[in-house]
Amino acid sequence: MGKVKIMCVCGTGIATSTVVNNGVANICKKNDFAYDIMQCKSLEVKSKLNTFSPDLIVSTTPISAETNVPIINGIAFLSGVGLENIEQQIISALKQTLGVK
């Protein structure tokens, strides 16, 4: 299985994206996904799309950059509400990226 690249985004690229980063990393570890994760603020997404080339973006804030990369709303990592649903969305997106059923 290949390695997936995930971008965790919040307004400042520090606090909430760290929570999302930790949550996504745990999901990847539980499901045996090899992964690279980076954190950034929403204003950096456009420039980071070319340099990091993510397979998935998990964000706690709206992203204005145009992209074909799937974007998942990561607010559930902060609130705890709907966390199982988010986990399944992330797993499905990563499996699709890797061509795994």
URHU-V307435 format. One record per residue. N is the residue number from 1. OMEGA is omega in radians with two decimals (none if undefined). D_CENTER is the distance of its C-alpha to the mean C-alpha in Angstrom with 1 decimal. Layout:
{{N/OMEGA/D_CENTER} {N/OMEGA/D_CENTER}}
//
This chain:
{{1/-3.14/18.4} {2/3.14/16.5} {3/3.10/13.6} {4/3.13/10.1} {5/-3.05/8.2} {6/3.10/4.6} {7/3.09/4.8} {8/-2.97/4.7} {9/2.97/7.6} {10/-3.08/10.7} {11/-3.10/14.4} {12/-3.13/15.5} {13/-3.07/12.8} {14/-2.92/14.5} {15/-3.03/14.8} {16/3.10/12.3} {17/3.05/9.3} {18/3.09/11.2} {19/3.12/11.3} {20/3.12/7.6} {21/-3.13/7.4} {22/3.12/10.4} {23/3.13/9.5} {24/3.11/6.6} {25/3.11/9.3} {26/3.10/11.9} {27/3.14/10.6} {28/3.14/10.6} {29/-3.13/13.9} {30/-3.05/15.4} {31/3.08/14.9} {32/3.03/16.0} {33/2.95/13.1} {34/-2.99/13.7} {35/2.91/10.7} {36/3.11/10.2} {37/3.00/7.7} {38/3.08/8.7} {39/3.03/9.0} {40/3.06/10.9} {41/-3.03/12.7} {42/3.14/12.6} {43/-3.14/15.8} {44/-3.03/14.6} {45/-3.08/12.0} {46/-3.12/14.9} {47/-3.11/16.3} {48/3.12/13.3} {49/-3.12/12.6} {50/-3.07/15.9} {51/-3.12/15.9} {52/-3.13/12.5} {53/-3.09/12.1} {54/3.02/8.5} {55/-3.08/8.4} {56/3.04/5.2} {57/3.04/3.8} {58/-2.99/3.1} {59/3.06/6.6} {60/-3.11/9.8} {61/3.10/12.1} {62/3.12/13.3} {63/-3.10/12.6} {64/-3.12/15.9} {65/3.08/15.1} {66/-3.13/16.0} {67/3.03/13.8} {68/3.13/13.8} {69/3.11/10.2} {70/3.11/8.9} {71/3.12/7.3} {72/3.10/6.8} {73/-3.05/8.7} {74/-3.12/7.8} {75/-3.13/11.5} {76/3.09/12.4} {77/-3.14/11.2} {78/-3.05/13.9} {79/-3.06/16.4} {80/-3.12/16.3} {81/3.12/17.3} {82/-3.08/15.8} {83/3.12/13.6} {84/3.12/15.0} {85/3.12/14.1} {86/3.13/10.4} {87/3.13/10.6} {88/3.08/12.6} {89/-3.14/10.4} {90/3.12/7.5} {91/3.14/10.6} {92/-3.14/12.3} {93/-3.13/9.8} {94/3.08/9.7} {95/3.12/13.4} {96/3.09/14.1} {97/-3.09/12.7} {98/-3.12/14.9} {99/-3.13/17.7} {100/3.12/18.1} {101/none/19.6}}
//
